[in-house]
Amino acid sequence: MKRKKRDFKSYYLLILFFTAIAAIIYGVCWTAKTIDYSALIKQNIPDVTSIGKIVGTQRAYKVDALGKQYYAVCDSAVGYQSRIETMTIVTDDGLVEKVIVTRQGETPVFFDRLYSQKFFEQFQGLSLREPIYLGGAYGYSGYLAGTESDNYVDRVTGSTVSSHAVAEAVNNGTSYIASQCFNTKWVNPYDTYQLNGKDIAMITVFLIALAAAHIKRLAHFRFWWLLASTVMMGFVVDRFVTASNLFSIITLQIPHLTNVGWYVLIAGSLGFILFLGKNLYCAWICPFGAVQEFLNRAAGFKSLGISPQVTKTLRLAAPTILWAAIMLGTWVGDYGALDYQPFSALFLFKAVWMMWLILPIMVFINLFVNRFYCQFFCPVGFLFNLLSRWRNNGVRVWNQIWNRTLDQLKSSKS
């Protein structure tokens, strides 16, 4: 049997794949941002006379500054698409003096809200003799709920996930300093599970998609289910699979199991591919894909006939743009460049100016070409379809090897 000859597209994709992998390895292993923590302490504490490293499992320091004593501790937590590291400076009477972000790779349009809304200033004066809770974040670990305490910060609306990660990182640090230097121990509420309504809604959406893979009758109701999924995932849960989410897995930016929503979204989508060999997320769950279908059907315009050659060329757009984003992220040391998808603009009404220009163009073309963005530009769809193809080819090869082995065993026995 002749091996199928590779065409230009195959070689082009191979070049993109291997150069992207090389860039990621280089970016993660050799260009990691080096932080001078001592210099950072001196910048934020006046008149420092000495800095001593506290022996232990975490990066913590004892600081003397002209008769005053401080403690500085670093810890981190996973936000929406990156690990956020903070340095918390504590006075000798056990109060938070300042919280500084030392590393993060969140989407700027969302993370900058923490600064503009003065989120970090809320930590000043809070005590490390008890947890610092997070107000206004129902269902998240560390949520204030009915706890009677003034030791809390309010989350920033529209940036709840990043707010939660910062509060968790600060708590991890203050918990350590409290036990090491103040002989105080408390149970960290950010280590407890919180199953909220949004998580339950996501679980329901994924279970129905799973059922649809096995019950053919449900295919008749797909359009109506996409409508429900758009409302649920787009406006109620407002969480989507992005290229940044998938990239965070490669770089091991994985949150604790207390972040149930992250595991439902990411593990569920990848689980469909691993166990079923099907990209059910794009077909049954993705709210932006659903919106495109609604608009295309509602418009009722005659579909534009795109030639096979043009279609073949357009299908190179998604991997090319994804490759460019990875290269840019490696070059500037910030993989926030991977977040160029239109979800936040359409459902959260927050995005960079370029996305506000691209979104209406995509929507307009979609009136004539159904799921135009999904077909030719979506990095998640491209990656999920690629993983599905790899998985199914691998299973097919394994079955062939297994069946051949069984045949050989049978023939040897006979």
BAVO-551231 format. One record per residue (C-alpha): residue number from 0; residue in one letter; x, y, z. Coordinates in nm, 4 decimals, decimal comma. Example, Ala and Ser with C-alpha at 12.3 -4.5 7.8 and 13.67 -1.06 7.14 Angstrom:
REC   nr  rest         x         y         z
REC    0     A    1,2300   -0,4500    0,7800
REC    1     S    1,3670   -0,1060    0,7140
***
This chain:
REC   nr  rest         x         y         z
REC    0     M    0,0000    0,0000    0,0000
REC    1     K    0,1484    0,3345   -0,1068
REC    2     R    0,1986    0,5984    0,1557
REC    3     K   -0,0010    0,9138    0,0864
REC    4     K    0,2260    1,1904   -0,0401
REC    5     R    0,2379    1,4976    0,1818
REC    6     D    0,1267    1,8239    0,0244
REC    7     F    0,2261    2,1829    0,1009
REC    8     K   -0,0359    2,2145    0,3754
REC    9     S    0,1026    1,9158    0,5636
REC   10     Y    0,4589    2,0460    0,5542
REC   11     Y    0,3425    2,3960    0,6478
REC   12     L    0,1528    2,2682    0,9524
REC   13     L    0,4499    2,0546    1,0580
REC   14     I    0,6754    2,3603    1,0455
REC   15     L    0,4266    2,5610    1,2535
REC   16     F    0,3916    2,2759    1,5028
REC   17     F    0,7610    2,2124    1,5666
REC   18     T    0,8607    2,5797    1,5749
REC   19     A    0,5732    2,6544    1,8171
REC   20     I    0,6769    2,3661    2,0454
REC   21     A    1,0374    2,4898    2,0355
REC   22     A    0,9231    2,8437    2,1210
REC   23     I    0,7129    2,7196    2,4140
REC   24     I    0,9990    2,5124    2,5544
REC   25     Y    1,2353    2,8051    2,5125
REC   26     G    0,9885    3,0475    2,6702
REC   27     V    0,9100    2,8270    2,9687
REC   28     C    1,2607    2,6969    3,0398
REC   29     W    1,4998    2,9756    2,9404
REC   30     T    1,3212    3,3101    2,9301
REC   31     A    1,1313    3,2955    3,2567
REC   32     K    1,1157    3,6357    3,4193
REC   33     T    1,3802    3,6697    3,6905
REC   34     I    1,2667    3,8739    3,9889
REC   35     D    1,4970    4,0483    4,2349
REC   36     Y    1,2823    4,0063    4,5449
REC   37     S    1,5229    4,1974    4,7675
REC   38     A    1,5110    4,4975    4,5327
REC   39     L    1,1312    4,4714    4,5240
REC   40     I    1,1199    4,4805    4,9045
REC   41     K    1,3425    4,7885    4,9130
REC   42     Q    1,1164    4,9608    4,6606
REC   43     N    0,8094    4,9080    4,8772
REC   44     I    0,9480    4,9447    5,2314
REC   45     P    1,1264    5,2719    5,3111
REC   46     D    1,4672    5,2835    5,4810
REC   47     V    1,5418    4,9094    5,4755
REC   48     T    1,8513    4,8224    5,6794
REC   49     S    1,8545    4,4431    5,6462
REC   50     I    1,6700    4,1594    5,4698
REC   51     G    1,6937    3,8048    5,6043
REC   52     K    1,5580    3,4924    5,4384
REC   53     I    1,3227    3,2951    5,6643
REC   54     V    1,4189    2,9288    5,6528
REC   55     G    1,1240    2,7175    5,5408
REC   56     T    0,9247    2,5869    5,2473
REC   57     Q    0,8169    2,9251    5,1082
REC   58     R    0,9878    3,2382    4,9857
REC   59     A    0,9639    3,4608    5,2935
REC   60     Y    1,1788    3,7366    5,4424
REC   61     K    1,2260    3,9198    5,7698
REC   62     V    1,2903    4,2897    5,7052
REC   63     D    1,4332    4,5575    5,9356
REC   64     A    1,3775    4,9227    5,8494
REC   65     L    1,4998    5,1914    6,0928
REC   66     G    1,3446    5,0515    6,4103
REC   67     K    1,0493    4,8904    6,2338
REC   68     Q    1,0138    4,5250    6,1420
REC   69     Y    0,8260    4,3725    5,8517
REC   70     Y    0,7713    4,0341    5,6946
REC   71     A    0,7422    3,9687    5,3213
REC   72     V    0,6084    3,6445    5,1776
REC   73     C    0,5447    3,5258    4,8216
REC   74     D    0,2870    3,2755    4,7091
REC   75     S    0,0690    3,2130    4,4056
REC   76     A   -0,2618    3,0824    4,2744
REC   77     V   -0,4008    3,0117    3,9288
REC   78     G   -0,6289    3,2752    3,7786
REC   79     Y   -0,8276    3,2563    3,4565
REC   80     Q   -0,5346    3,1683    3,2319
REC   81     S   -0,2133    3,2061    3,4332
REC   82     R   -0,0504    3,1659    3,7710
REC   83     I   -0,0599    3,4904    3,9680
REC   84     E    0,2206    3,5404    4,2201
REC   85     T    0,1943    3,8028    4,4919
REC   86     M    0,4284    3,9419    4,7541
REC   87     T    0,2478    4,0314    5,0756
REC   88     I    0,4216    4,2696    5,3150
REC   89     V    0,3124    4,2389    5,6793
REC   90     T    0,3930    4,4659    5,9757
REC   91     D    0,5310    4,3330    6,3044
REC   92     D    0,1869    4,3669    6,4634
REC   93     G    0,0384    4,1217    6,2118
REC   94     L   -0,1341    4,3590    5,9701
REC   95     V   -0,1048    4,3618    5,5916
REC   96     E    0,0889    4,6642    5,4737
REC   97     K    0,0858    4,6065    5,0991
REC   98     V    0,0154    4,3446    4,8311
REC   99     I    0,2305    4,3472    4,5168
REC  100     V    0,1818    4,1339    4,2057
REC  101     T    0,5179    3,9904    4,1000
REC  102     R    0,4069    3,7630    3,8142
REC  103     Q    0,0894    3,7205    3,6117
REC  104     G   -0,0208    3,6492    3,2559
REC  105     E   -0,3917    3,7338    3,2701
REC  106     T   -0,5760    3,9151    2,9934
REC  107     P   -0,4818    4,2833    3,0439
REC  108     V   -0,8334    4,4167    2,9839
REC  109     F   -0,9541    4,2142    3,2837
REC  110     F   -0,6541    4,2260    3,5166
REC  111     D   -0,6119    4,6009    3,4810
REC  112     R   -0,9541    4,6376    3,6413
REC  113     L   -0,8027    4,5217    3,9713
REC  114     Y   -0,5797    4,8269    3,9655
REC  115     S   -0,8404    5,0731    3,8404
REC  116     Q   -1,0913    4,9514    4,1004
REC  117     K   -0,8233    4,9752    4,3750
REC  118     F   -0,8612    4,6094    4,4655
REC  119     F   -0,5121    4,5783    4,6152
REC  120     E   -0,5669    4,8733    4,8477
REC  121     Q   -0,8426    4,6761    5,0214
REC  122     F   -0,5835    4,4430    5,1765
REC  123     Q   -0,4100    4,7177    5,3725
REC  124     G   -0,4722    4,6872    5,7459
REC  125     L   -0,6245    4,3386    5,7323
REC  126     S   -0,5081    4,0904    5,9942
REC  127     L   -0,3176    3,7681    5,9363
REC  128     R   -0,4556    3,6222    6,2601
REC  129     E   -0,7538    3,4976    6,0591
REC  130     P   -0,8213    3,4286    5,6895
REC  131     I   -0,8797    3,7119    5,4455
REC  132     Y   -1,2144    3,6246    5,2888
REC  133     L   -1,3485    3,7258    4,9478
REC  134     G   -1,6771    3,9134    4,9459
REC  135     G   -1,9219    3,9124    4,6566
REC  136     A   -1,7895    3,5863    4,5086
REC  137     Y   -2,0660    3,3397    4,5832
REC  138     G   -1,9622    2,9797    4,5366
REC  139     Y   -1,5899    3,0482    4,5179
REC  140     S   -1,3606    2,9007    4,7818
REC  141     G   -1,2855    3,1618    5,0473
REC  142     Y   -1,6241    3,3283    4,9965
REC  143     L   -1,7252    3,5375    5,2980
REC  144     A   -2,0789    3,3957    5,2977
REC  145     G   -2,2304    3,4203    5,6482
REC  146     T   -1,8957    3,4375    5,8278
REC  147     E   -1,8902    3,7273    6,0742
REC  148     S   -1,5618    3,8980    5,9954
REC  149     D   -1,4331    4,2352    5,8830
REC  150     N   -1,1238    4,0643    5,7420
REC  151     Y   -1,2265    4,0519    5,3771
REC  152     V   -1,1895    4,2165    5,0364
REC  153     D   -1,4634    4,2603    4,7772
REC  154     R   -1,4078    4,1023    4,4391
REC  155     V   -1,3963    4,3222    4,1303
REC  156     T   -1,7026    4,2721    3,9128
REC  157     G   -1,6066    4,1294    3,5763
REC  158     S   -1,2711    4,0036    3,7083
REC  159     T   -1,3891    3,7631    3,9765
REC  160     V   -1,1536    3,4799    3,8791
REC  161     S   -0,8466    3,7049    3,8954
REC  162     S   -0,9714    3,8631    4,2193
REC  163     H   -1,0110    3,5169    4,3682
REC  164     A   -0,6618    3,4087    4,2611
REC  165     V   -0,5013    3,7160    4,4185
REC  166     A   -0,6952    3,6675    4,7438
REC  167     E   -0,5987    3,2986    4,7499
REC  168     A   -0,2313    3,3768    4,6894
REC  169     V   -0,2323    3,6378    4,9679
REC  170     N   -0,4007    3,3918    5,2058
REC  171     N   -0,1480    3,1222    5,1278
REC  172     G    0,1267    3,3659    5,2184
REC  173     T   -0,0305    3,5143    5,5333
REC  174     S   -0,1168    3,1654    5,6580
REC  175     Y    0,2505    3,0729    5,6355
REC  176     I    0,3752    3,3884    5,8113
REC  177     A    0,1055    3,3542    6,0785
REC  178     S    0,2205    3,0029    6,1685
REC  179     Q    0,5952    3,0677    6,1349
REC  180     C    0,6285    3,4085    6,2988
REC  181     F    0,3112    3,4759    6,5026
REC  182     N    0,2357    3,1295    6,6417
REC  183     T   -0,1108    3,1476    6,4863
REC  184     K   -0,2774    2,8765    6,2807
REC  185     W   -0,6096    2,8732    6,1031
REC  186     V   -0,7837    2,6643    5,8383
REC  187     N   -0,7439    2,8223    5,4962
REC  188     P   -1,0962    2,8575    5,3477
REC  189     Y   -0,9439    2,8574    4,9989
REC  190     D   -0,8610    2,4892    5,0472
REC  191     T   -1,2283    2,3897    5,0777
REC  192     Y   -1,4617    2,2861    4,7956
REC  193     Q   -1,7427    2,5157    4,6908
REC  194     L   -1,9967    2,3805    4,4416
REC  195     N   -2,2014    2,6753    4,3201
REC  196     G   -2,4910    2,7230    4,0832
REC  197     K   -2,2639    2,8056    3,7890
REC  198     D   -2,0713    2,4808    3,8368
REC  199     I   -2,3945    2,2827    3,8497
REC  200     A   -2,5156    2,4586    3,5343
REC  201     M   -2,1905    2,3691    3,3540
REC  202     I   -2,2099    2,0080    3,4699
REC  203     T   -2,5657    1,9904    3,3351
REC  204     V   -2,4607    2,1346    2,9978
REC  205     F   -2,1764    1,8828    2,9637
REC  206     L   -2,3924    1,5875    3,0698
REC  207     I   -2,6549    1,6713    2,8073
REC  208     A   -2,3802    1,6986    2,5437
REC  209     L   -2,2561    1,3576    2,6580
REC  210     A   -2,6064    1,2146    2,6287
REC  211     A   -2,6355    1,3604    2,2797
REC  212     A   -2,3340    1,1568    2,1732
REC  213     H   -2,5199    0,8355    2,2570
REC  214     I   -2,8880    0,9176    2,1968
REC  215     K   -2,9471    1,0034    1,8326
REC  216     R   -3,2945    1,1453    1,8989
REC  217     L   -3,1401    1,4371    2,0851
REC  218     A   -2,9850    1,5551    1,7580
REC  219     H   -3,3321    1,6766    1,6551
REC  220     F   -3,3266    1,9227    1,9462
REC  221     R   -2,9705    2,0440    1,8920
REC  222     F   -3,0679    2,3903    1,7687
REC  223     W   -3,2856    2,4561    2,0737
REC  224     W   -3,0243    2,3165    2,3063
REC  225     L   -2,7660    2,5526    2,1555
REC  226     L   -3,0002    2,8388    2,2380
REC  227     A   -3,0149    2,7243    2,6009
REC  228     S   -2,6397    2,6702    2,6071
REC  229     T   -2,5808    3,0228    2,4765
REC  230     V   -2,7770    3,1709    2,7645
REC  231     M   -2,6255    2,9352    3,0210
REC  232     M   -2,2587    2,9340    2,9166
REC  233     G   -2,2463    3,2783    2,7591
REC  234     F   -2,4346    3,4958    3,0068
REC  235     V   -2,4925    3,2966    3,3268
REC  236     V   -2,1680    3,0997    3,3659
REC  237     D   -1,9674    3,3325    3,1352
REC  238     R   -1,6771    3,0910    3,1036
REC  239     F   -1,5396    2,9560    2,7768
REC  240     V   -1,2562    2,7368    2,6580
REC  241     T   -0,9823    2,9605    2,5210
REC  242     A   -0,6409    2,8974    2,3710
REC  243     S   -0,4933    3,0470    2,6876
REC  244     N   -0,6737    2,7865    2,8998
REC  245     L   -0,5272    2,5060    2,6919
REC  246     F   -0,1834    2,6647    2,6931
REC  247     S   -0,1930    2,6842    3,0735
REC  248     I   -0,2098    2,3036    3,0826
REC  249     I    0,1152    2,2781    2,8857
REC  250     T    0,2872    2,5161    3,1274
REC  251     L    0,1303    2,3367    3,4283
REC  252     Q   -0,0669    2,6452    3,5347
REC  253     I   -0,3344    2,4179    3,6798
REC  254     P   -0,5566    2,5339    3,9688
REC  255     H   -0,6402    2,3385    4,2815
REC  256     L   -0,9263    2,0921    4,2719
REC  257     T   -1,1317    2,3508    4,4622
REC  258     N   -1,1756    2,5306    4,1280
REC  259     V   -1,4524    2,2949    4,0167
REC  260     G   -1,5596    2,5113    3,7231
REC  261     W   -1,2153    2,4981    3,5600
REC  262     Y   -1,2090    2,1182    3,5717
REC  263     V   -1,5632    2,0847    3,4375
REC  264     L   -1,4818    2,3158    3,1475
REC  265     I   -1,1351    2,1931    3,0525
REC  266     A   -1,1353    1,8302    3,1688
REC  267     G   -1,4874    1,7869    3,0321
REC  268     S   -1,4021    1,9209    2,6854
REC  269     L   -1,0807    1,7193    2,6612
REC  270     G   -1,2521    1,4162    2,8145
REC  271     F   -1,4995    1,4054    2,5256
REC  272     I   -1,2050    1,3826    2,2862
REC  273     L   -1,0059    1,1317    2,4909
REC  274     F   -1,2859    0,8863    2,5654
REC  275     L   -1,5269    0,9407    2,2753
REC  276     G   -1,3028    1,0753    2,0012
REC  277     K   -1,5520    1,3573    1,9403
REC  278     N   -1,5282    1,7344    1,9680
REC  279     L   -1,8610    1,7813    2,1451
REC  280     Y   -1,7663    2,1169    2,2938
REC  281     C   -1,7724    2,2970    1,9599
REC  282     A   -2,0790    2,1114    1,8343
REC  283     W   -2,3002    2,1268    2,1440
REC  284     I   -2,1634    2,3702    2,4022
REC  285     C   -1,9641    2,6654    2,2638
REC  286     P   -2,1907    2,9724    2,2955
REC  287     F   -2,0149    3,1735    2,0245
REC  288     G   -2,0581    2,8899    1,7751
REC  289     A   -2,4246    2,8741    1,8706
REC  290     V   -2,4710    3,2494    1,8198
REC  291     Q   -2,3222    3,2180    1,4721
REC  292     E   -2,5709    2,9445    1,3840
REC  293     F   -2,8652    3,1523    1,5091
REC  294     L   -2,7621    3,4600    1,3161
REC  295     N   -2,6981    3,2637    0,9978
REC  296     R   -3,0341    3,0888    1,0159
REC  297     A   -3,2205    3,4074    1,1112
REC  298     A   -3,0670    3,6023    0,8219
REC  299     G   -3,1735    3,3378    0,5714
REC  300     F   -2,9250    3,4587    0,3109
REC  301     K   -2,8034    3,2280    0,0408
REC  302     S   -2,4756    3,0736    0,1436
REC  303     L   -2,1694    3,2027   -0,0359
REC  304     G   -2,0049    2,9362   -0,2421
REC  305     I   -1,6426    2,9187   -0,1364
REC  306     S   -1,4274    2,7168   -0,3711
REC  307     P   -1,2413    2,4141   -0,2315
REC  308     Q   -0,9079    2,5836   -0,3029
REC  309     V   -1,0045    2,8983   -0,1084
REC  310     T   -1,1443    2,6856    0,1728
REC  311     K   -0,8212    2,4894    0,1893
REC  312     T   -0,6231    2,8138    0,2133
REC  313     L   -0,8544    2,9683    0,4732
REC  314     R   -0,8160    2,6634    0,6950
REC  315     L   -0,4538    2,7619    0,7431
REC  316     A   -0,5628    3,0867    0,9124
REC  317     A   -0,6358    2,9387    1,2584
REC  318     P   -0,3026    2,7554    1,3015
REC  319     T   -0,1114    3,0509    1,1534
REC  320     I   -0,2652    3,3069    1,3905
REC  321     L   -0,2201    3,0711    1,6850
REC  322     W    0,1453    3,0223    1,5892
REC  323     A    0,1932    3,4002    1,5630
REC  324     A    0,0368    3,4490    1,9078
REC  325     I    0,2702    3,1887    2,0610
REC  326     M    0,5725    3,3508    1,8986
REC  327     L    0,4643    3,6949    2,0167
REC  328     G    0,4047    3,5606    2,3677
REC  329     T    0,7508    3,4057    2,3731
REC  330     W    0,9092    3,7245    2,2420
REC  331     V    0,7504    3,9582    2,4992
REC  332     G    0,7450    3,7006    2,7788
REC  333     D    0,3666    3,7203    2,8214
REC  334     Y    0,1322    3,4624    2,6727
REC  335     G   -0,1675    3,6894    2,7228
REC  336     A   -0,1322    3,7385    2,3456
REC  337     L   -0,3108    3,4036    2,3092
REC  338     D   -0,6354    3,5611    2,4255
REC  339     Y   -0,7526    3,7051    2,0935
REC  340     Q   -1,0910    3,5335    2,0785
REC  341     P   -1,4219    3,7248    2,0585
REC  342     F   -1,5990    3,5706    2,3606
REC  343     S   -1,5283    3,8498    2,6061
REC  344     A   -1,6415    4,1164    2,3597
REC  345     L   -1,9691    3,9433    2,2754
REC  346     F   -2,0711    3,8121    2,6172
REC  347     L   -1,8834    4,0234    2,8729
REC  348     F   -1,8653    4,3440    2,6670
REC  349     K   -1,4955    4,3813    2,7479
REC  350     A   -1,2163    4,3489    2,4935
REC  351     V   -0,9197    4,5229    2,3379
REC  352     W   -0,9988    4,7753    2,0648
REC  353     M   -0,8837    4,5419    1,7867
REC  354     M   -1,1380    4,2795    1,8858
REC  355     W   -1,4165    4,5383    1,8682
REC  356     L   -1,3125    4,5954    1,5055
REC  357     I   -1,2845    4,2267    1,4161
REC  358     L   -1,6052    4,1046    1,5840
REC  359     P   -1,8574    4,2880    1,3585
REC  360     I   -1,6675    4,1774    1,0476
REC  361     M   -1,6818    3,8149    1,1586
REC  362     V   -2,0515    3,8443    1,2428
REC  363     F   -2,1328    4,0030    0,9062
REC  364     I   -1,9517    3,7377    0,7028
REC  365     N   -2,1188    3,4703    0,9168
REC  366     L   -2,4550    3,5816    0,7780
REC  367     F   -2,3446    3,4319    0,4471
REC  368     V   -2,1060    3,1568    0,5657
REC  369     N   -2,2320    2,9597    0,8652
REC  370     R   -1,9840    2,9410    1,1559
REC  371     F   -1,7300    3,1373    0,9572
REC  372     Y   -1,5124    3,2074    1,2622
REC  373     C   -1,5369    2,8466    1,3826
REC  374     Q   -1,4409    2,7037    1,0475
REC  375     F   -1,1413    2,9208    0,9702
REC  376     F   -1,0159    3,1242    1,2672
REC  377     C   -1,0983    2,9589    1,6006
REC  378     P   -0,7808    2,8259    1,7704
REC  379     V   -0,9808    2,6086    2,0114
REC  380     G   -1,1775    2,4436    1,7326
REC  381     F   -0,8573    2,3826    1,5384
REC  382     L   -0,6815    2,2285    1,8403
REC  383     F   -0,9806    2,0189    1,9440
REC  384     N   -1,0306    1,8833    1,5922
REC  385     L   -0,6587    1,8119    1,5657
REC  386     L   -0,6572    1,6259    1,8979
REC  387     S   -0,9667    1,4290    1,7923
REC  388     R   -0,7960    1,3264    1,4684
REC  389     W   -0,4787    1,2236    1,6510
REC  390     R   -0,6761    1,0290    1,9088
REC  391     N   -0,8849    0,8439    1,6524
REC  392     N   -0,5822    0,7648    1,4346
REC  393     G   -0,3999    0,6368    1,7411
REC  394     V   -0,6921    0,4152    1,8399
REC  395     R   -0,7172    0,2823    1,4853
REC  396     V   -0,3461    0,1974    1,4741
REC  397     W   -0,3648    0,0359    1,8187
REC  398     N   -0,6634   -0,1776    1,7140
REC  399     Q   -0,4790   -0,2894    1,4018
REC  400     I   -0,1728   -0,3877    1,6057
REC  401     W   -0,3894   -0,5618    1,8654
REC  402     N   -0,5895   -0,7557    1,6060
REC  403     R   -0,2716   -0,8538    1,4204
REC  404     T   -0,1188   -0,9757    1,7475
REC  405     L   -0,4285   -1,1830    1,8262
REC  406     D   -0,4243   -1,3357    1,4771
REC  407     Q   -0,0593   -1,4303    1,5192
REC  408     L   -0,1293   -1,5924    1,8555
REC  409     K   -0,4174   -1,7903    1,7104
REC  410     S   -0,2121   -1,9070    1,4128
REC  411     S    0,0794   -2,0097    1,6363
REC  412     K   -0,1530   -2,2191    1,8548
REC  413     S   -0,3054   -2,3907    1,5549
***
